[in-house]
Amino acid sequence: MGKSSKDKRDAYYRLAKEQGWRARSAFKLLQLDEEFDLFSNVSRVVDLCAAPGSWSQVLSRVLIKGEKFGRSAWQDRDAKVRQQMLGVFPEAFTPEQKESIENTISLSGDDAAQHNEVEATTVAANRDVKIVSIDLQPISPLAGITTLRADITHPATVPLLLSALDPSYDPAAVAGTQAQHPVDLVLSDGAPDVTGLHDLDIYVQSQLLFAALNLALCVLKPGGKFVAKIFRGRNVDILYAQLKIFFEKVIVAKPRSSRASSVEAFIVCLNFRPPAGFHASLEEPLGVGQRLDMLVREREMQLPIVAEAAMQSERGTWDCSAVSTPATSHESGITEVEVYDETEGNNMGNGARWIAPFIACGDLSAFDSDASYQLPEDYVSLDPVQPPIAPPYKRALEIRAGLSKPTKV
Amino acid sequence: MCPRLLYNSADIMTASQIRFRRDLSQDPVTALALHRAPSGRLFVFAGEDSDLVVYEAKNGRHKGRFVSRVSVFIDQPIHGISVRHGQVLAWGFCHIAILAVESLTREDDGDGSVNGRPPAIARATAPDWIYHGAFSEAGPSVAVLATAHNEVIPLKYSPSTGEITLGAVIAPSRPMLYSAHLSWISDDTILVAGGTVFGHVVVWKCHLLEGGRWSTETLFNFEGHEGSIFGMDICTITLSDGSSVQMVASCSDDRTIRIWDITERKDKARSQPLQPNQVINTGFGGNDIERGDSVSDSSEEGTPIAAVMGHASRIWGVRFGPECGENALSVYSFGEDATTQRWRLQIDCDASAGEPNPSSKSLTGKMSHSKTFSLHNGKHLWSRAMLAEDKAVLIATGGTDSQICLIEEPALIDERSNSVGGSIVLDASDILKGLVSSKEIISRYDFLSHDHILVTTSYGKLLLGHLIESHTEPKWEQINVPEERQGEVKLCYVVKAIDPTAALLGTASGNIYHFSLSSKSITHVSSMLGKITDMICLSNKSRDGSRSASAEVLVFLHGKADSHYFSIDISTGGVRSQAQTGGLDPRFVPTAAGKVDDLLVIGSRHGWLSILDHKDDETYSPILDIATRSRDTITAILPLPLKSGSHHTSHYILVTSRDGKYRIYEIDRRPECVLLHLRHETSPPFGPMIAGAWFTQDTVPELVLYGFRSKDFVIWNETRREEVATIECGGAHRTFQLTCSKSIPGRYRFAFTKTSKLSISSSDQLRHEWVKSGIHGREIRSLSSNGRYIATGAEDTSIRIWDYQPAGEGAQADLRCVAAMKTHVTGLQKLVWLGDDYLFSSAGNEEFFVWRVRNLDSDYKGLAVVCEGVFTDKSADADLRIMDFDVCKSNNGDGIIVTMGFSNSVLRTYRYTSDSGRFELLIKGAYTGACLTQTRHLGIRNQLPVLFTASTDGHLALWRTEPDEGAQHKYVLEQVVPLHQNSIKSLDMMKSGEGYHVFTGGDDNSVGVTLLGQTSRGTGNASWTFVKRSIVRKAHAAAIAGVLLVRRGTELLGVSVSNDQRVKLWSIPGGEDGNIKFLRGGCIGVADAGDIAAVGGPESDAATVVFAGIGLEAWSLV
């Protein structure tokens, strides 16, 4: 696929280049923040599997430089105009918005495709901010961010991270694996190169998730937040149940900038509250053994899990709780129906399950990552901010290319 | 009131009694093992999702015989199977099961099904993902498992109690692995090879001591791979100098296979044991990439014995095969590119032989490619098994395509000699030792039969080769040619067998000679003016009453459009009758011909077909000339088999071409004229050069095509979609001849000239067997059923049509491919049948095709499919996806109404007319910018559709039409309502009374039920509205990509399938009252489910529900 056809096929790829982001995934974090207000009262953050660094870039611009990104960064004005014209989603607009839309219409869309004027307002920069980013791949330096090159699945990374967070960290101290000054937020956007063997990919992804969680357990303060990439496939409900041990709220979120055709989603875990007596242990890491499943079962015995639902309200926020009667009528006219599934396999063998509530985030006027967009004829396709990371088979491709070239003797 | 209530409760009773039953599964094969029973029978154990399935192979049939199936795990595919000591050890993720071989293969005498109770399964759960498991050599009571963190877990099993006890986890270090291999080297010691995510090969020894104690010893940590290691194997061989060498093979993401020396030598100069707690650097060595040529780096420590780059993409597995010469070993690799490749590893033994201390020098060797087997479809060989026996090595492979192949490789003595793999290479000097000067080369040849080949040389000699066994050289006999004829033989340009006992020789001087096998002599047949370029044998009539056998031959001359027809007595070469064609365009260059009844059909170099009829006894004149869809050479023309019981001659011809396609035409003979109708057109998965075809002599004839794919000659069974043979010959542009048995699959001889040498490749039988036949090797994105046939469209850009045979008495349900079309160049989005004879397909790049489907009046059971319409009204860049569309017959009978929903939110409705294949734009519209995922017609009003759409924003929309400029109309949004949070990935609807029930599945884990009703009853101006919407938010744990509505008596049922690999059955309320109810759920082996369809019709009680994605399953509701 050529660069410019990718610009049309993937609005966020184009926006990322226009707005100077290292990767389109920056919008996923921005849209998650819009929904869950992830960055409020946050000053200490750990970003795992950070390369090429677009999430760290968001952290740097929001938390250090104090920039604010609103919906305007990813809003498809054409769509908004069309929604207005078609009378779709009228409830989504305030009178002021309507007015501004009408103004846009009257401007007759001469700059309709120019979405790149980001309204980034700057507030006073925060001096106490501490951000540590870790990846195996080198990350180009970012203002105010400590970057480490390390393997998050490796035990040696814990002391490395702790001393990066806290220069006075002493690995010989009693609480050697606990941060003295814990952090507010742990992020992980890591994913393996998928093989195509679904359950192996899900397993390796869960190992990355558990490695991230293991680090989070060492550094996260009570009440802290954890956000990580997850593959929504078979047995993902077992993973949800296990994350629920450590956090009050566990929500699976899909930003509009993540394609509906992708199994990717983000698990947003709020209000960290590890079970009493639980200590993160390097000797007994999460993700292997039956320790987590036993914790889930213990929890289940103490408080039988009541189907819990967080509903998206009319305004698109996630905090509207549903009454768990079998059917509820809402203002929107949709009857909510609760069902109970006692399928074989739900309570056998593989572990206890729980389906986390799902939230689609980034409002409906956001660019649609599945849609194709028309670009002006004179649109100049930009180069990516950062070239993609070289894959392990890069050399194989080079050698093959070299072989196929006619060589003159 | 009362009866009504009773009626309702009866409904609920039936709904709650409905059960799912899986009738057919075509899931990826993720584990395989081969087992030769003491009875001599060969069993294949396959992991198909969570089931262990047993087949019997090499049973004399074409296909493996199903023996048994048992569900071993729940919701978990089997990833490995090891058979030893009469026990089967199976694992998947952290789950382990042990079953007795006997319980899976024991059979009743008569009916062939496994006897008695379901087999007893011992189960256990390990703490981590398992990559390998192996019983001890001593017996089934001890085994070990290798985990994804480089750990070994001892396992104790008691066959009597069926109890499994896992020991403590043993590990010298815990890097994350992508592969591991265990090898017992004594009763208490295991050699462990782990391949890490970061490309390291870790080799260590694990000693199991008394009382559950253990010790470990790290032997090697090899760096060098630039990507994760996906497969490993260990072997020990004895070199010619008597030394024993232990090796590990690794294959990787970096497309290399590397062989490492892990021999433990007395002085440990080469190994560096690691301290138990030493931190090993992880991550790919940062400087590897820049270091340049690490593959051929000289004798650094940890340098592999050999390394080689292979396969088109990632390499998933590697196995050591048997020895294939002195210090040589065969190595097999299995890739993402769905091929199995054989390599020859030659170890350089001499280098170390002279050294006083061999261990001081590292072992070197060389890997070279020897053969590629491309027997699977699509991507990924997920599983492989090998069984080395005395005479042959058996290799089983399983892939995403759900197919299981069994390759039989005869013991390879020494590959460098001529006689391996049934192929012999000859040149003239080999044949005529001492008889000829060194410059004499083999000129032309043809097989008379499987037993004889007739050859001419550049010096005018005529040789008859008696072909005996495939491996041995033919016995040659020089045919006595009178001296005055030798010059003519020298000028021979064509040798053409017309019978197993006779051949014709055509010369550049325009003479035809007859060769008789019985008299071993040549006689002159005829002369003509010009150089004979080719002769086509049109028919071969056996003895008929008093008349002896004869053959009809058409002779082409250089530079002439017209050709000569002969009927020749096979035994004497006497001319019975002769004729000439006349009246062809002078530019016509004949290249192929066939005879149907009394008509001659001739094909040309530029793709023209000419039908000629007898004008008088001496002339054939064209009665029809058509330009085919090919502009390239027509290579063969043959009649289709007759319909049994029919007395007519075939009225179909099959035409192959160098454009990579084959076509079937119907000859339509009318009193005043003759017409040719294209009925079928497709390209097999090789080409572009298709050289010819034949039909087998089975009761149901199968179509076999042959031709070239880059450097290989390929024989392909189109009916079974199986590659019968692949012969490396250097490419298409060469002299070649093929003789093939029409009754024994895989029996052929193929002769070709390469660098002036004649090679003959022979086979007496199929060298490989399809134990289980497969489907697409990529995700199926769309399914459509017309009640009779199922059409599937996949990410591999191909469409296939299948005939589904439901399970019957004692017979398994079966899926048979009846057509395959590969015209799209992007992955399929959507397929829709309209009636039995129209299929529509859409994909990316705005590709949209109309397929006309027909049955052929022939014993050949292939379905005839031809692309009748191609959508051309594309946007400037033609880069949008047609996400969905709907089709219906126009209610005034004028064409077909097609409405397409595009990825850029645009809607377009066309009228398609089949006569012209034209699309006429009727209506345009646009939604908000969101990608449209679902487009449906609710009905037709004033010749225009009432439209219903859904999109990635989770909303449902109703559209009406208004007049626009000119004759065109535009879509106007009538009503739009939210239902799902984001993309509506699936939608089905069913008419119910005055309205529609709409069942939707979203990316948001929800299923929705929407009732559509009409606001006014007037026929002309009824307007649709949303009567009721309801949603189940946590219907599944992941996106729901397939929903279906089926009627069961008076009840409406919904079926949903999700990425969480669950199928759920729902009761849909009949009207506004009542809510959707969950009835039942089940686990399904289809990952990444793309679509659902009902075979036998959604309104029929006997409906079978088909699910497809990665894999395909058919379930019935009972």
Chai-1 contact restraints between the chains, C-beta under 6 A:
chainA,res_idxA,chainB,res_idxB,connection_type,confidence,min_distance_angstrom,max_distance_angstrom,comment,restraint_id
A,S5,B,D879,contact,1.0,0.0,6.0,A-B,restraint_1
A,D76,B,G929,contact,1.0,0.0,6.0,A-B,restraint_2
A,D78,B,G929,contact,1.0,0.0,6.0,A-B,restraint_3
A,A79,B,T928,contact,1.0,0.0,6.0,A-B,restraint_4
A,A79,B,G929,contact,1.0,0.0,6.0,A-B,restraint_5
A,R82,B,T928,contact,1.0,0.0,6.0,A-B,restraint_6
A,R82,B,G929,contact,1.0,0.0,6.0,A-B,restraint_7
A,Q83,B,T928,contact,1.0,0.0,6.0,A-B,restraint_8
A,L86,B,L973,contact,1.0,0.0,6.0,A-B,restraint_9
A,V88,B,T928,contact,1.0,0.0,6.0,A-B,restraint_10
A,V88,B,V976,contact,1.0,0.0,6.0,A-B,restraint_11
A,L136,B,G283,contact,1.0,0.0,6.0,A-B,restraint_12
A,D151,B,T282,contact,1.0,0.0,6.0,A-B,restraint_13
A,D151,B,G283,contact,1.0,0.0,6.0,A-B,restraint_14
A,T153,B,M176,contact,1.0,0.0,6.0,A-B,restraint_15
A,H154,B,T282,contact,1.0,0.0,6.0,A-B,restraint_16
A,A156,B,V279,contact,1.0,0.0,6.0,A-B,restraint_17
A,G196,B,H380,contact,1.0,0.0,6.0,A-B,restraint_18
A,H198,B,A1087,contact,1.0,0.0,6.0,A-B,restraint_19
A,D199,B,P77,contact,1.0,0.0,6.0,A-B,restraint_20
A,Y203,B,W129,contact,1.0,0.0,6.0,A-B,restraint_21
A,R232,B,A1038,contact,1.0,0.0,6.0,A-B,restraint_22
A,G233,B,N1059,contact,1.0,0.0,6.0,A-B,restraint_23
A,R234,B,D1060,contact,1.0,0.0,6.0,A-B,restraint_24
A,R234,B,Q1061,contact,1.0,0.0,6.0,A-B,restraint_25
A,V236,B,A1037,contact,1.0,0.0,6.0,A-B,restraint_26
A,D237,B,A1037,contact,1.0,0.0,6.0,A-B,restraint_27
A,A260,B,T952,contact,1.0,0.0,6.0,A-B,restraint_28
A,A260,B,S983,contact,1.0,0.0,6.0,A-B,restraint_29
A,A260,B,D1003,contact,1.0,0.0,6.0,A-B,restraint_30
A,V288,B,P127,contact,1.0,0.0,6.0,A-B,restraint_31
A,V288,B,D128,contact,1.0,0.0,6.0,A-B,restraint_32
A,G289,B,P127,contact,1.0,0.0,6.0,A-B,restraint_33
A,Q312,B,Q981,contact,1.0,0.0,6.0,A-B,restraint_34
A,A327,B,N1075,contact,1.0,0.0,6.0,A-B,restraint_35
A,S332,B,P978,contact,1.0,0.0,6.0,A-B,restraint_36
A,I334,B,R1029,contact,1.0,0.0,6.0,A-B,restraint_37
A,I334,B,I1031,contact,1.0,0.0,6.0,A-B,restraint_38
A,T335,B,S1030,contact,1.0,0.0,6.0,A-B,restraint_39
A,V337,B,S1030,contact,1.0,0.0,6.0,A-B,restraint_40
A,V337,B,V1032,contact,1.0,0.0,6.0,A-B,restraint_41
A,V337,B,N1075,contact,1.0,0.0,6.0,A-B,restraint_42
A,V337,B,I1076,contact,1.0,0.0,6.0,A-B,restraint_43
A,V339,B,V1032,contact,1.0,0.0,6.0,A-B,restraint_44
A,V339,B,F1078,contact,1.0,0.0,6.0,A-B,restraint_45
A,D341,B,F1078,contact,1.0,0.0,6.0,A-B,restraint_46
A,D341,B,G1081,contact,1.0,0.0,6.0,A-B,restraint_47
A,T343,B,G1081,contact,1.0,0.0,6.0,A-B,restraint_48
A,G345,B,I74,contact,1.0,0.0,6.0,A-B,restraint_49
A,G345,B,D75,contact,1.0,0.0,6.0,A-B,restraint_50
A,G345,B,C1083,contact,1.0,0.0,6.0,A-B,restraint_51
A,M348,B,I74,contact,1.0,0.0,6.0,A-B,restraint_52
A,G349,B,I74,contact,1.0,0.0,6.0,A-B,restraint_53
A,N350,B,D75,contact,1.0,0.0,6.0,A-B,restraint_54
A,I355,B,K1034,contact,1.0,0.0,6.0,A-B,restraint_55
A,I355,B,A1037,contact,1.0,0.0,6.0,A-B,restraint_56
A,F358,B,D1004,contact,1.0,0.0,6.0,A-B,restraint_57
A,F358,B,N1005,contact,1.0,0.0,6.0,A-B,restraint_58
A,A360,B,Q981,contact,1.0,0.0,6.0,A-B,restraint_59
A,A360,B,N982,contact,1.0,0.0,6.0,A-B,restraint_60
A,A360,B,D1004,contact,1.0,0.0,6.0,A-B,restraint_61
A,L364,B,D953,contact,1.0,0.0,6.0,A-B,restraint_62
A,D368,B,A930,contact,1.0,0.0,6.0,A-B,restraint_63
A,D368,B,C931,contact,1.0,0.0,6.0,A-B,restraint_64
A,D368,B,T952,contact,1.0,0.0,6.0,A-B,restraint_65
A,D370,B,C931,contact,1.0,0.0,6.0,A-B,restraint_66
A,D370,B,T952,contact,1.0,0.0,6.0,A-B,restraint_67
A,A371,B,S903,contact,1.0,0.0,6.0,A-B,restraint_68
A,A371,B,C931,contact,1.0,0.0,6.0,A-B,restraint_69
A,S372,B,L880,contact,1.0,0.0,6.0,A-B,restraint_70
A,S372,B,S903,contact,1.0,0.0,6.0,A-B,restraint_71
A,S372,B,N904,contact,1.0,0.0,6.0,A-B,restraint_72
A,P392,B,E226,contact,1.0,0.0,6.0,A-B,restraint_73
A,P392,B,G227,contact,1.0,0.0,6.0,A-B,restraint_74
A,P392,B,D253,contact,1.0,0.0,6.0,A-B,restraint_75
A,P392,B,D254,contact,1.0,0.0,6.0,A-B,restraint_76
A,Y393,B,D254,contact,1.0,0.0,6.0,A-B,restraint_77
A,Y393,B,R255,contact,1.0,0.0,6.0,A-B,restraint_78
A,A396,B,R255,contact,1.0,0.0,6.0,A-B,restraint_79
A,A396,B,M309,contact,1.0,0.0,6.0,A-B,restraint_80
